[in-house]
Amino acid sequence: MSPAGKPLPETSTPSRFSRRGFLLGGIAVVGIAGMAGARWFNLDAKLQGSDLTAPAAQAAVEAGKILLVDIRRPDEWARTGIAQSAVPIDMRRPDFINALLVQTDGRRDLPVALICARGVRSARMSAQLAAAGFTQILDVPEGMSGSGAGPGWVKRGLPLAQPD
């Protein structure tokens, strides 16, 4: 009885189904978090078609065969440095394509390799540049920090420079 003299509602112990639902909900949250983490770290990245490994990109840029563009943010450049001989152009710039055209002397047919942290943004930007008429866009899917495509520029010990 309550202090007001009314009967209290019956309390019940959690049923087997509600405990199972709680457990399944927890498993689902962990699974979703795992999938998001796999996507963030680009664990399923693989070299495809004209993709380059970080060492191949370094060799090509040193040979003058490609323009390597680091499309990460300035705070990322400051943390790790940029790949030696890379041109840093933040992909969030509203004039990104024009800034890239300055680097290619207005040519959309020059080989341009894009590198980001883990290959997610470079893949997305590759598609955007192809849609903008660039004909030789290459991707470095392992990026600076590594992905499923490889350990990355930094872990491979490839040369770094500080952006200007």
Rosetta blueprint (number, residue, H / E / L):
1 M L
2 S L
3 P L
4 A L
5 G L
6 K L
7 P L
8 L L
9 P L
10 E L
11 T L
12 S L
13 T L
14 P L
15 S L
16 R H
17 F H
18 S H
19 R H
20 R H
21 G H
22 F H
23 L H
24 L H
25 G H
26 G H
27 I H
28 A H
29 V H
30 V H
31 G H
32 I H
33 A H
34 G H
35 M H
36 A H
37 G H
38 A H
39 R H
40 W H
41 F L
42 N L
43 L L
44 D L
45 A L
46 K L
47 L L
48 Q L
49 G L
50 S L
51 D L
52 L L
53 T L
54 A H
55 P H
56 A H
57 A H
58 Q H
59 A H
60 A H
61 V H
62 E H
63 A L
64 G L
65 K L
66 I L
67 L E
68 L E
69 V E
70 D E
71 I L
72 R L
73 R L
74 P H
75 D H
76 E H
77 W H
78 A H
79 R H
80 T H
81 G L
82 I E
83 A E
84 Q L
85 S L
86 A L
87 V E
88 P E
89 I L
90 D L
91 M L
92 R L
93 R L
94 P L
95 D L
96 F H
97 I H
98 N H
99 A H
100 L H
101 L H
102 V H
103 Q H
104 T L
105 D L
106 G L
107 R L
108 R L
109 D L
110 L L
111 P L
112 V E
113 A E
114 L E
115 I E
116 C L
117 A L
118 R L
119 G L
120 V H
121 R H
122 S H
123 A H
124 R H
125 M H
126 S H
127 A H
128 Q H
129 L H
130 A H
131 A H
132 A L
133 G L
134 F L
135 T L
136 Q L
137 I E
138 L E
139 D E
140 V L
141 P L
142 E L
143 G L
144 M L
145 S L
146 G L
147 S E
148 G L
149 A L
150 G E
151 P L
152 G L
153 W L
154 V L
155 K L
156 R L
157 G L
158 L L
159 P L
160 L E
161 A E
162 Q L
163 P L
164 D L
